[in-house]
Amino acid sequence: MTTVEIEYCVPCGFLSRAEDVQHALLTTFGEELDAVTLSTGANGVFVVRVDGEPVFDKSEADYDVDGIVRRVRERL
């Protein structure tokens, strides 16, 4: 099964974004995922990894929950 990690910047206040993505992934994929974990970071980080491989990095793309869900779907 698949594990998703969401690393987010604490000082930037990205916790709510991370929770939104986590909720969307768990709602959409449910039992297809082993875990959707939140990992704290700094320096503006917001990265979503599927089994350790980045599928979204806010430094490379605009934040879009639906877009992140699509990128995770491609990896399942």
Gaussian input, Z-matrix of N, CA and C with variables (Angstrom, degrees):
# hf/3-21g

backbone

0 1
 N
 C     1     B1
 C     2     B2     1     A1
 N     3     B3     2     A2     1     D1
 C     4     B4     3     A3     2     D2
 C     5     B5     4     A4     3     D3
 N     6     B6     5     A5     4     D4
 C     7     B7     6     A6     5     D5
 C     8     B8     7     A7     6     D6
 N     9     B9     8     A8     7     D7
 C    10    B10     9     A9     8     D8
 C    11    B11    10    A10     9     D9
 N    12    B12    11    A11    10    D10
 C    13    B13    12    A12    11    D11
 C    14    B14    13    A13    12    D12
 N    15    B15    14    A14    13    D13
 C    16    B16    15    A15    14    D14
 C    17    B17    16    A16    15    D15
 N    18    B18    17    A17    16    D16
 C    19    B19    18    A18    17    D17
 C    20    B20    19    A19    18    D18
 N    21    B21    20    A20    19    D19
 C    22    B22    21    A21    20    D20
 C    23    B23    22    A22    21    D21
 N    24    B24    23    A23    22    D22
 C    25    B25    24    A24    23    D23
 C    26    B26    25    A25    24    D24
 N    27    B27    26    A26    25    D25
 C    28    B28    27    A27    26    D26
 C    29    B29    28    A28    27    D27
 N    30    B30    29    A29    28    D28
 C    31    B31    30    A30    29    D29
 C    32    B32    31    A31    30    D30
 N    33    B33    32    A32    31    D31
 C    34    B34    33    A33    32    D32
 C    35    B35    34    A34    33    D33
 N    36    B36    35    A35    34    D34
 C    37    B37    36    A36    35    D35
 C    38    B38    37    A37    36    D36
 N    39    B39    38    A38    37    D37
 C    40    B40    39    A39    38    D38
 C    41    B41    40    A40    39    D39
 N    42    B42    41    A41    40    D40
 C    43    B43    42    A42    41    D41
 C    44    B44    43    A43    42    D42
 N    45    B45    44    A44    43    D43
 C    46    B46    45    A45    44    D44
 C    47    B47    46    A46    45    D45
 N    48    B48    47    A47    46    D46
 C    49    B49    48    A48    47    D47
 C    50    B50    49    A49    48    D48
 N    51    B51    50    A50    49    D49
 C    52    B52    51    A51    50    D50
 C    53    B53    52    A52    51    D51
 N    54    B54    53    A53    52    D52
 C    55    B55    54    A54    53    D53
 C    56    B56    55    A55    54    D54
 N    57    B57    56    A56    55    D55
 C    58    B58    57    A57    56    D56
 C    59    B59    58    A58    57    D57
 N    60    B60    59    A59    58    D58
 C    61    B61    60    A60    59    D59
 C    62    B62    61    A61    60    D60
 N    63    B63    62    A62    61    D61
 C    64    B64    63    A63    62    D62
 C    65    B65    64    A64    63    D63
 N    66    B66    65    A65    64    D64
 C    67    B67    66    A66    65    D65
 C    68    B68    67    A67    66    D66
 N    69    B69    68    A68    67    D67
 C    70    B70    69    A69    68    D68
 C    71    B71    70    A70    69    D69
 N    72    B72    71    A71    70    D70
 C    73    B73    72    A72    71    D71
 C    74    B74    73    A73    72    D72
 N    75    B75    74    A74    73    D73
 C    76    B76    75    A75    74    D74
 C    77    B77    76    A76    75    D75
 N    78    B78    77    A77    76    D76
 C    79    B79    78    A78    77    D77
 C    80    B80    79    A79    78    D78
 N    81    B81    80    A80    79    D79
 C    82    B82    81    A81    80    D80
 C    83    B83    82    A82    81    D81
 N    84    B84    83    A83    82    D82
 C    85    B85    84    A84    83    D83
 C    86    B86    85    A85    84    D84
 N    87    B87    86    A86    85    D85
 C    88    B88    87    A87    86    D86
 C    89    B89    88    A88    87    D87
 N    90    B90    89    A89    88    D88
 C    91    B91    90    A90    89    D89
 C    92    B92    91    A91    90    D90
 N    93    B93    92    A92    91    D91
 C    94    B94    93    A93    92    D92
 C    95    B95    94    A94    93    D93
 N    96    B96    95    A95    94    D94
 C    97    B97    96    A96    95    D95
 C    98    B98    97    A97    96    D96
 N    99    B99    98    A98    97    D97
 C   100   B100    99    A99    98    D98
 C   101   B101   100   A100    99    D99
 N   102   B102   101   A101   100   D100
 C   103   B103   102   A102   101   D101
 C   104   B104   103   A103   102   D102
 N   105   B105   104   A104   103   D103
 C   106   B106   105   A105   104   D104
 C   107   B107   106   A106   105   D105
 N   108   B108   107   A107   106   D106
 C   109   B109   108   A108   107   D107
 C   110   B110   109   A109   108   D108
 N   111   B111   110   A110   109   D109
 C   112   B112   111   A111   110   D110
 C   113   B113   112   A112   111   D111
 N   114   B114   113   A113   112   D112
 C   115   B115   114   A114   113   D113
 C   116   B116   115   A115   114   D114
 N   117   B117   116   A116   115   D115
 C   118   B118   117   A117   116   D116
 C   119   B119   118   A118   117   D117
 N   120   B120   119   A119   118   D118
 C   121   B121   120   A120   119   D119
 C   122   B122   121   A121   120   D120
 N   123   B123   122   A122   121   D121
 C   124   B124   123   A123   122   D122
 C   125   B125   124   A124   123   D123
 N   126   B126   125   A125   124   D124
 C   127   B127   126   A126   125   D125
 C   128   B128   127   A127   126   D126
 N   129   B129   128   A128   127   D127
 C   130   B130   129   A129   128   D128
 C   131   B131   130   A130   129   D129
 N   132   B132   131   A131   130   D130
 C   133   B133   132   A132   131   D131
 C   134   B134   133   A133   132   D132
 N   135   B135   134   A134   133   D133
 C   136   B136   135   A135   134   D134
 C   137   B137   136   A136   135   D135
 N   138   B138   137   A137   136   D136
 C   139   B139   138   A138   137   D137
 C   140   B140   139   A139   138   D138
 N   141   B141   140   A140   139   D139
 C   142   B142   141   A141   140   D140
 C   143   B143   142   A142   141   D141
 N   144   B144   143   A143   142   D142
 C   145   B145   144   A144   143   D143
 C   146   B146   145   A145   144   D144
 N   147   B147   146   A146   145   D145
 C   148   B148   147   A147   146   D146
 C   149   B149   148   A148   147   D147
 N   150   B150   149   A149   148   D148
 C   151   B151   150   A150   149   D149
 C   152   B152   151   A151   150   D150
 N   153   B153   152   A152   151   D151
 C   154   B154   153   A153   152   D152
 C   155   B155   154   A154   153   D153
 N   156   B156   155   A155   154   D154
 C   157   B157   156   A156   155   D155
 C   158   B158   157   A157   156   D156
 N   159   B159   158   A158   157   D157
 C   160   B160   159   A159   158   D158
 C   161   B161   160   A160   159   D159
 N   162   B162   161   A161   160   D160
 C   163   B163   162   A162   161   D161
 C   164   B164   163   A163   162   D162
 N   165   B165   164   A164   163   D163
 C   166   B166   165   A165   164   D164
 C   167   B167   166   A166   165   D165
 N   168   B168   167   A167   166   D166
 C   169   B169   168   A168   167   D167
 C   170   B170   169   A169   168   D168
 N   171   B171   170   A170   169   D169
 C   172   B172   171   A171   170   D170
 C   173   B173   172   A172   171   D171
 N   174   B174   173   A173   172   D172
 C   175   B175   174   A174   173   D173
 C   176   B176   175   A175   174   D174
 N   177   B177   176   A176   175   D175
 C   178   B178   177   A177   176   D176
 C   179   B179   178   A178   177   D177
 N   180   B180   179   A179   178   D178
 C   181   B181   180   A180   179   D179
 C   182   B182   181   A181   180   D180
 N   183   B183   182   A182   181   D181
 C   184   B184   183   A183   182   D182
 C   185   B185   184   A184   183   D183
 N   186   B186   185   A185   184   D184
 C   187   B187   186   A186   185   D185
 C   188   B188   187   A187   186   D186
 N   189   B189   188   A188   187   D187
 C   190   B190   189   A189   188   D188
 C   191   B191   190   A190   189   D189
 N   192   B192   191   A191   190   D190
 C   193   B193   192   A192   191   D191
 C   194   B194   193   A193   192   D192
 N   195   B195   194   A194   193   D193
 C   196   B196   195   A195   194   D194
 C   197   B197   196   A196   195   D195
 N   198   B198   197   A197   196   D196
 C   199   B199   198   A198   197   D197
 C   200   B200   199   A199   198   D198
 N   201   B201   200   A200   199   D199
 C   202   B202   201   A201   200   D200
 C   203   B203   202   A202   201   D201
 N   204   B204   203   A203   202   D202
 C   205   B205   204   A204   203   D203
 C   206   B206   205   A205   204   D204
 N   207   B207   206   A206   205   D205
 C   208   B208   207   A207   206   D206
 C   209   B209   208   A208   207   D207
 N   210   B210   209   A209   208   D208
 C   211   B211   210   A210   209   D209
 C   212   B212   211   A211   210   D210
 N   213   B213   212   A212   211   D211
 C   214   B214   213   A213   212   D212
 C   215   B215   214   A214   213   D213
 N   216   B216   215   A215   214   D214
 C   217   B217   216   A216   215   D215
 C   218   B218   217   A217   216   D216
 N   219   B219   218   A218   217   D217
 C   220   B220   219   A219   218   D218
 C   221   B221   220   A220   219   D219
 N   222   B222   221   A221   220   D220
 C   223   B223   222   A222   221   D221
 C   224   B224   223   A223   222   D222
 N   225   B225   224   A224   223   D223
 C   226   B226   225   A225   224   D224
 C   227   B227   226   A226   225   D225

   B1=1.4538
   B2=1.5298
   B3=1.2845
   B4=1.4573
   B5=1.5205
   B6=1.3372
   B7=1.4575
   B8=1.5228
   B9=1.3305
   B10=1.4617
   B11=1.5207
   B12=1.3311
   B13=1.4605
   B14=1.5193
   B15=1.3130
   B16=1.4584
   B17=1.5253
   B18=1.3257
   B19=1.4660
   B20=1.5208
   B21=1.3348
   B22=1.4560
   B23=1.5285
   B24=1.3254
   B25=1.4592
   B26=1.5281
   B27=1.3336
   B28=1.4640
   B29=1.5307
   B30=1.3580
   B31=1.4702
   B32=1.5303
   B33=1.3368
   B34=1.4610
   B35=1.5265
   B36=1.3242
   B37=1.4628
   B38=1.5179
   B39=1.3316
   B40=1.4619
   B41=1.5295
   B42=1.3369
   B43=1.4638
   B44=1.5276
   B45=1.3168
   B46=1.4700
   B47=1.5265
   B48=1.3198
   B49=1.4736
   B50=1.5242
   B51=1.3330
   B52=1.4622
   B53=1.5254
   B54=1.3274
   B55=1.4630
   B56=1.5192
   B57=1.3358
   B58=1.4676
   B59=1.5251
   B60=1.3296
   B61=1.4663
   B62=1.5240
   B63=1.3204
   B64=1.4616
   B65=1.5327
   B66=1.3177
   B67=1.4658
   B68=1.5281
   B69=1.3168
   B70=1.4677
   B71=1.5279
   B72=1.3346
   B73=1.4649
   B74=1.5181
   B75=1.3217
   B76=1.4631
   B77=1.5272
   B78=1.3172
   B79=1.4583
   B80=1.5294
   B81=1.3181
   B82=1.4628
   B83=1.5216
   B84=1.3354
   B85=1.4643
   B86=1.5225
   B87=1.3341
   B88=1.4579
   B89=1.5104
   B90=1.3232
   B91=1.4582
   B92=1.5188
   B93=1.3298
   B94=1.4623
   B95=1.5256
   B96=1.3333
   B97=1.4558
   B98=1.5216
   B99=1.3399
   B100=1.4625
   B101=1.5157
   B102=1.3404
   B103=1.4668
   B104=1.5173
   B105=1.3295
   B106=1.4640
   B107=1.5238
   B108=1.3320
   B109=1.4634
   B110=1.5163
   B111=1.3334
   B112=1.4576
   B113=1.5180
   B114=1.3255
   B115=1.4593
   B116=1.5223
   B117=1.3236
   B118=1.4606
   B119=1.5224
   B120=1.3307
   B121=1.4510
   B122=1.5169
   B123=1.3209
   B124=1.4619
   B125=1.5219
   B126=1.3177
   B127=1.4718
   B128=1.5250
   B129=1.3344
   B130=1.4588
   B131=1.5100
   B132=1.3272
   B133=1.4594
   B134=1.5303
   B135=1.3202
   B136=1.4610
   B137=1.5179
   B138=1.3295
   B139=1.4626
   B140=1.5177
   B141=1.3291
   B142=1.4571
   B143=1.5255
   B144=1.3466
   B145=1.4628
   B146=1.5232
   B147=1.3251
   B148=1.4600
   B149=1.5219
   B150=1.3228
   B151=1.4641
   B152=1.5260
   B153=1.3198
   B154=1.4577
   B155=1.5115
   B156=1.3211
   B157=1.4658
   B158=1.5253
   B159=1.3393
   B160=1.4657
   B161=1.5385
   B162=1.3359
   B163=1.4623
   B164=1.5246
   B165=1.3446
   B166=1.4568
   B167=1.5189
   B168=1.3468
   B169=1.4616
   B170=1.5146
   B171=1.3344
   B172=1.4626
   B173=1.5161
   B174=1.3299
   B175=1.4621
   B176=1.5290
   B177=1.3510
   B178=1.4666
   B179=1.5260
   B180=1.3330
   B181=1.4622
   B182=1.5211
   B183=1.3260
   B184=1.4605
   B185=1.5255
   B186=1.3262
   B187=1.4660
   B188=1.5146
   B189=1.3328
   B190=1.4645
   B191=1.5277
   B192=1.3166
   B193=1.4621
   B194=1.5245
   B195=1.3294
   B196=1.4628
   B197=1.5234
   B198=1.3236
   B199=1.4627
   B200=1.5189
   B201=1.3296
   B202=1.4640
   B203=1.5256
   B204=1.3245
   B205=1.4697
   B206=1.5326
   B207=1.3259
   B208=1.4691
   B209=1.5253
   B210=1.3214
   B211=1.4737
   B212=1.5284
   B213=1.3194
   B214=1.4590
   B215=1.5197
   B216=1.3336
   B217=1.4747
   B218=1.5304
   B219=1.3210
   B220=1.4589
   B221=1.5256
   B222=1.3303
   B223=1.4638
   B224=1.5311
   B225=1.3220
   B226=1.4665
   B227=1.5166
   A1=109.43
   A2=115.71
   A3=122.50
   A4=112.02
   A5=115.29
   A6=122.17
   A7=108.90
   A8=116.00
   A9=122.02
   A10=108.06
   A11=116.49
   A12=122.29
   A13=108.32
   A14=116.45
   A15=122.21
   A16=106.67
   A17=116.54
   A18=121.44
   A19=107.56
   A20=116.20
   A21=119.95
   A22=110.71
   A23=115.57
   A24=122.67
   A25=109.47
   A26=115.88
   A27=120.85
   A28=111.26
   A29=118.78
   A30=118.69
   A31=113.69
   A32=117.10
   A33=120.99
   A34=112.52
   A35=116.37
   A36=119.69
   A37=113.33
   A38=117.59
   A39=121.57
   A40=113.81
   A41=117.92
   A42=119.79
   A43=111.31
   A44=118.18
   A45=119.43
   A46=111.18
   A47=117.87
   A48=120.55
   A49=110.09
   A50=115.87
   A51=120.34
   A52=110.49
   A53=116.41
   A54=120.30
   A55=111.60
   A56=117.61
   A57=121.10
   A58=110.74
   A59=116.68
   A60=120.69
   A61=109.90
   A62=117.11
   A63=121.31
   A64=110.20
   A65=116.99
   A66=121.25
   A67=111.15
   A68=116.92
   A69=120.64
   A70=111.06
   A71=117.03
   A72=120.11
   A73=111.46
   A74=117.05
   A75=119.84
   A76=111.41
   A77=117.24
   A78=121.09
   A79=111.23
   A80=116.10
   A81=121.23
   A82=112.63
   A83=116.87
   A84=120.22
   A85=114.79
   A86=117.50
   A87=122.02
   A88=115.42
   A89=116.11
   A90=122.39
   A91=114.30
   A92=118.67
   A93=120.84
   A94=111.32
   A95=117.01
   A96=121.80
   A97=110.76
   A98=115.88
   A99=120.46
   A100=109.79
   A101=115.79
   A102=120.21
   A103=109.80
   A104=114.71
   A105=122.54
   A106=104.54
   A107=115.88
   A108=120.69
   A109=111.65
   A110=114.47
   A111=121.69
   A112=107.95
   A113=115.77
   A114=121.95
   A115=108.45
   A116=116.30
   A117=119.79
   A118=111.24
   A119=114.69
   A120=121.85
   A121=109.83
   A122=115.56
   A123=121.86
   A124=108.79
   A125=115.70
   A126=122.69
   A127=113.58
   A128=117.40
   A129=121.16
   A130=115.87
   A131=117.98
   A132=120.75
   A133=111.73
   A134=115.20
   A135=123.00
   A136=105.63
   A137=115.48
   A138=122.11
   A139=108.60
   A140=115.58
   A141=121.60
   A142=107.07
   A143=115.35
   A144=120.92
   A145=109.68
   A146=114.99
   A147=121.66
   A148=106.68
   A149=115.98
   A150=121.95
   A151=111.47
   A152=116.02
   A153=122.23
   A154=115.82
   A155=118.25
   A156=122.29
   A157=110.07
   A158=117.60
   A159=119.89
   A160=111.78
   A161=115.68
   A162=120.78
   A163=110.86
   A164=116.21
   A165=121.05
   A166=108.63
   A167=115.08
   A168=122.23
   A169=106.60
   A170=117.34
   A171=120.12
   A172=112.18
   A173=117.95
   A174=119.89
   A175=111.51
   A176=116.28
   A177=120.46
   A178=113.75
   A179=117.42
   A180=120.66
   A181=109.85
   A182=116.08
   A183=120.76
   A184=110.03
   A185=115.36
   A186=121.81
   A187=109.34
   A188=116.30
   A189=122.88
   A190=107.60
   A191=116.59
   A192=120.68
   A193=110.81
   A194=117.81
   A195=120.65
   A196=111.45
   A197=116.53
   A198=120.85
   A199=111.72
   A200=116.55
   A201=120.56
   A202=109.93
   A203=117.33
   A204=120.98
   A205=110.13
   A206=117.68
   A207=120.47
   A208=111.22
   A209=116.72
   A210=120.03
   A211=111.24
   A212=117.52
   A213=120.35
   A214=109.08
   A215=118.02
   A216=122.01
   A217=110.25
   A218=117.50
   A219=121.49
   A220=111.83
   A221=117.68
   A222=122.05
   A223=113.05
   A224=117.94
   A225=120.18
   A226=111.69
   D1=179.76
   D2=-169.14
   D3=-114.16
   D4=142.81
   D5=175.38
   D6=-117.94
   D7=134.90
   D8=177.63
   D9=-115.71
   D10=132.69
   D11=175.65
   D12=-115.98
   D13=133.15
   D14=175.61
   D15=-115.30
   D16=110.69
   D17=177.57
   D18=-98.97
   D19=127.33
   D20=-174.01
   D21=-134.74
   D22=152.45
   D23=179.97
   D24=-80.25
   D25=118.51
   D26=178.75
   D27=-70.07
   D28=-50.68
   D29=-178.80
   D30=-60.36
   D31=-26.11
   D32=-179.18
   D33=-79.57
   D34=-12.14
   D35=-179.20
   D36=78.82
   D37=31.13
   D38=-177.64
   D39=-85.67
   D40=7.22
   D41=-179.82
   D42=-58.04
   D43=-43.97
   D44=-178.16
   D45=-64.01
   D46=-36.58
   D47=175.45
   D48=-62.99
   D49=-45.47
   D50=-179.35
   D51=-61.28
   D52=-42.37
   D53=178.62
   D54=-65.55
   D55=-37.40
   D56=177.77
   D57=-62.55
   D58=-44.19
   D59=179.27
   D60=-66.55
   D61=-43.93
   D62=178.99
   D63=-58.14
   D64=-47.40
   D65=179.68
   D66=-61.55
   D67=-45.06
   D68=-179.61
   D69=-61.82
   D70=-41.77
   D71=-179.34
   D72=-67.90
   D73=-44.01
   D74=-179.76
   D75=-67.68
   D76=-36.15
   D77=178.11
   D78=-68.72
   D79=-40.65
   D80=-176.59
   D81=-76.34
   D82=-44.31
   D83=-171.18
   D84=-107.65
   D85=-16.94
   D86=174.95
   D87=42.33
   D88=-114.21
   D89=-173.87
   D90=-73.51
   D91=-5.00
   D92=177.10
   D93=-73.95
   D94=-14.83
   D95=-177.25
   D96=-110.37
   D97=139.48
   D98=173.89
   D99=-73.50
   D100=-43.15
   D101=-176.69
   D102=-160.94
   D103=152.02
   D104=169.13
   D105=-127.72
   D106=103.69
   D107=-173.41
   D108=-103.79
   D109=152.43
   D110=174.47
   D111=-106.90
   D112=134.08
   D113=-178.66
   D114=-128.66
   D115=127.69
   D116=-176.95
   D117=-77.51
   D118=148.76
   D119=178.53
   D120=-151.38
   D121=-169.52
   D122=-178.94
   D123=-147.94
   D124=-174.65
   D125=175.60
   D126=60.18
   D127=34.03
   D128=174.40
   D129=79.89
   D130=10.90
   D131=-175.99
   D132=-69.15
   D133=139.31
   D134=167.16
   D135=-153.53
   D136=98.95
   D137=-175.04
   D138=-129.99
   D139=138.11
   D140=175.26
   D141=-114.43
   D142=126.24
   D143=-179.25
   D144=-120.19
   D145=139.97
   D146=174.17
   D147=-112.81
   D148=117.83
   D149=-176.24
   D150=49.33
   D151=41.23
   D152=175.51
   D153=87.17
   D154=-9.92
   D155=-179.03
   D156=-100.28
   D157=126.61
   D158=-179.65
   D159=-63.92
   D160=133.08
   D161=173.52
   D162=-116.02
   D163=-14.21
   D164=176.58
   D165=-151.63
   D166=135.56
   D167=175.05
   D168=-139.81
   D169=120.64
   D170=-175.17
   D171=-63.01
   D172=-19.15
   D173=177.13
   D174=-73.89
   D175=-13.38
   D176=-178.29
   D177=-113.78
   D178=-17.12
   D179=-176.36
   D180=-149.38
   D181=157.40
   D182=176.84
   D183=-72.99
   D184=144.51
   D185=178.87
   D186=-66.03
   D187=124.34
   D188=178.51
   D189=-153.92
   D190=109.94
   D191=-176.06
   D192=-56.80
   D193=-46.50
   D194=-178.99
   D195=-62.02
   D196=-38.48
   D197=177.86
   D198=-64.76
   D199=-38.94
   D200=178.27
   D201=-66.42
   D202=-42.31
   D203=177.67
   D204=-59.97
   D205=-41.79
   D206=177.93
   D207=-61.97
   D208=-41.82
   D209=-179.41
   D210=-66.29
   D211=-36.78
   D212=176.82
   D213=-68.25
   D214=-41.91
   D215=179.46
   D216=-55.92
   D217=-39.26
   D218=-179.61
   D219=-62.04
   D220=-24.93
   D221=-177.54
   D222=-92.15
   D223=-10.37
   D224=-178.25
   D225=-85.26

